[in-house]
Amino acid sequence: MNSQDNRNIFLTTPIYYVNGSPHIGHAYTSIVGDFLTRFYRQQGRKTYYLSGTDEHGQKIAQTAEKEGISPIELCDRNSALFRALGERLNIQFDDFIRTTEKRHKDYVVKMWERLVQNEWIYKGTYNGWYSVRDEAFYDESEIVDGKAPSGSPVEWKEEETYFFKLSAFTDTLLEWYEQYPGFVFPHGRFNELKSFVKGGLRDLSVSRCTFSWGIPIPDTNHVMYVWLDALFNYQSALDTPEKFKHFWTDAKVMHLVGKDIIRFHAVYWPTFLAALECTPDTLSVQAFNKACGHMQIVSHGWWLSNGEKMSKSLGNTVDPVELTEKYGLDYVRYFLLREPSFGSDANFTNENFASRITGELINNIGNLCQRTFTLAHKSCASTVPSVKVSHPLLEVNLEEEMKPFIEDFRLNQALEVVLTYASKANELVQESKPWALFKTGEQQKGEEAIFILLYAIYQIKEAIAPALPEFHARISNVFNNESFASGVKLNPLPKVFEQIATS
């Protein structure tokens, strides 16, 4: 995101599919979005953060049937789990939408009618491969050993359907991609997507008539294809004219998604939106500019467990709720943000987790806080000393130094900026030895050192607040929730970080 771009920000997670319980991948996406939301709000940017659950499709119907419950009972139960996870992770969602809500269904029906009116939808017969698990259609060329590119099983489908004229968009979409090189992050993934589109797009089946768990298409026996339904949640949630204007029309829209669903967001979604602006005869790059020129698709990788893809059958999944209950919220948020290079796959191991937390939080930031506040209470009357002093640590603006890394989604490096600053503050402790200065009667020099160190801690707690909201709250309380200044009275310091046992 350009540093000079001061538009409002509309930030979204994908809406999570409710055929199963939340896993660490869902937690990661939500935490990244929350980190960005908190950071941009610190920067004074108006930011609206949306999440929710995707609740239609054949997979939901089949799962509910296996469990002996109705589809809506399955959706109610599992949607509540995703909402609870957000609360457990201290995620600041502004809205949490469900695709079974009336506001969403009504909106999607209106969009369907506009697509029909603009001549983008026609009736035909679908013959091809379909993955129930992916809720996706695949070309013959994509099927390997009888499976989809994702590894999911596919089945041959022959049924009446409505088609969206996706094939008409191939050349115009590619032209628009070239004019908007920042549309997909990371860039390597965008190149893969362009190669897919260059192979030629085929018209997309956008309805099903062999099951009924979906949004009914008026005056037919069909329901909408789940991805056509689901993607419009990003607009249906902005359910007042004011919200739509402030956080869609006039905003920078950032869709956070996993790499496995990038095609739906970077091919289908922009073409749906462009189709609302034109007919096949008037299709142009301008339609994309108007509909999608304010959007960016931000794609992250997968979380692995000890180098293997997580799966229930292997028994190597990581439950984010259990993780936070065992280690605490800040530790989980920190590790998930710090460990991966955003966009690449990341590996979760107990050893990696313990190393990050112990080496970077406990021994670095925690140690700095513990020593500094102990000396401030013991030798500075529990007060920020009133001194005049200059030092390089006082000249640093951590939030500004983090900003270019965050805007380029190098979140782990943004946190490293904080760690480096904390390390320099710890070096000052060792060099100045304020405890010795107080002991030998050099009170002013000791107070000067404590002033610098307290300022450093104040900077750290503000800069790292988007990642560690609990740490920020505890340290803010020590400073009596006041701005940093000489004479501020300090409260006792609670234990900042606890040692962890990973067994």
Buried (B, 14 or more C-beta within 10 A) or exposed (E): BEEEEEBBBBBBBBBBBBBBBBBBBBBBBBBBBBBBBBBBBBBEBBBBBBBBBBBBBBBBBBBBEEEEBEBEEBBBBBBEBBBEBBEBBBBBBBBBBBBBBEEBBEBBBEBBEBBBEBEBBEEEEBEBBBBBBBBBBBEEEBBEEEBBBBEBEBEEBEBBBBBBBBEBBBBBBEEBBEEBEEBBBBEEBBEEBBEBBEEEBEBBBBBBBEEEBBBBBEEEEBBBBBBBBBBBBBBBBBBEEEBBEBBBEEBBBBBBBBBBBBBBBBBBBBBBBBBBBBEEEEBBBBBBBBBBBBBBBBBBBBBBBEEEEBEEEEEBBBBBBEBBEEBBBBBBBBBBBBBBBBBEBBBBBEEBBBBBBBEBBBEBBBBBBBBBBEBBBEBBEBBBBEBEBEBEBEEBEBBEBBBEBBBBBBBBBBBBBBBBBBBBBBEBBEEBBBBEBBEEEBEEBBBBBBBBBBBBBBBBBBBBBBBBBBBBBBBBBBBEEEEBEEEBEBBEBEEBBEEBEBE
